[in-house]
Structures are given as structure tokens and as C-alpha cells.
Amino acid sequence: TVPTPLQVLWGEGGREFVGDFCQTKILPSDLSEERLEALGLDTCYTDPSVKKPKNWCQFLRRLHSTGVVEFVVDDAAEMVGVFFVRKKNGDLRMVVDCRRSNAHFAPPAGVQLCSGSALSQLELGPNDTLFCAQCDIQTAFYHMELPLELRKFFGLEGGTAADLGVTHIGGKAVKPSTWIRPRLRVIPMGWTWALYL
């Protein structure tokens, strides 16, 4: 699957919105360092069962095949962790521990969602008609492409090119021993700006 770029989802003015977002929501390094120090967290949490080397490389290969991660050789500015929670239907939902990444961004804008209480207060006149619709987009966050400028804040532990089945990066051949650094290519559930976007 190919995630949909934010500028396309945003519609008219999408490119300008994404450019402005990337320029104004990333905090200066001194402020993000201050926030990281206050956070007091050296590493984000990753589920121990997936963290075993063999499982981890298989997991990364799968994420890469679905377009969730991309493989690069550059160091990440920040690392995230991954864990899972069970959904009502028994499936697993992947959640990304972005606590350290969140320290690099301005606090998110508020999002106003309709509550049950708000729905109970709707009033219609005698000639009014109420139309309702419902939509549930499965794994919505993971279908939206994270802008390239932000991906450096969402790195994952890597592996060798041989372990990850990688022979080329950016059109250039890599040696089997080259250390590959995965990073998220999609908006993760766990990033404070995800719901807003």
C-alpha cells in the first residue's frame, strides 16, 4: 500500500498547509532538549516479544512491505518504540510510543469532536431534517503519509541490509553488512498531532 500524502488529503492549499506545518510546529533544538530532559525518558517502550532480533527483522520487513516504514542509512533525530493493544474484535492495534518524538513539536491544536452529550442537545424545528452518517476508516493514521521533513523524528531500531533483505537504498546498492535505519513513513498513532491531522 502507498500512504496518501497529507497535501492531497488536505485539498486546496494542502501543499502550503504542509509546508507551514513543517516550518512552524518543530521546536528549536534548545527547547526540545529542555522538554526531553523534563520528560526523563531515555528510550521509548517496545514490546519485548517483537524486540527479539529475528522477530524484529521480520516485523520491519512486513512494515516495509505495507508502506508503513522506509529504509534509510541516515541517523534519526529521534527514536520511537512499538507495542500492541487488543481491539474489540480480537485483532491487534499497533501503537507507536512517540513520547520522545512529541518533545520536538509544539503542543497540538485542539480538536473538537462531537460527544454523546452534544448530540442529545440537538434541536430541530418542524421543517428541519437531520442527516447522519458514520464512517470508520480502518487504521486511518497509518494510511496518511508523514511529510518527509518530519520522518527523522520517528526512527526505529535497525538491522543489517542482509537481515532486512535490502540490496538498494535510494537506487544505490548497499553491502549486506550496511546498517539500515528504518523510520516511519506514515502518521503514527501515538504522535500528539495525529488526531488533529
Buried (B, 14 or more C-beta within 10 A) or exposed (E): EEBEBBBEBBEEEBEEBBEEBBEEBBBEEEEBEEBBEEEEEEEBBBBEEBBEEEEBBBBBBEBBEBBBBBBBBEEBBBBBBBBEEEEEEEEEEBBBBBBBBBBBBEEBEEEEEEEEEEEEEEEEEEEEEEEEEEEEEEBEBBBBBBBEEBBBBBBBBBBBBBBBBBEEBEEEEBEEEBEBBBBBBBBBBBBBBBBEB
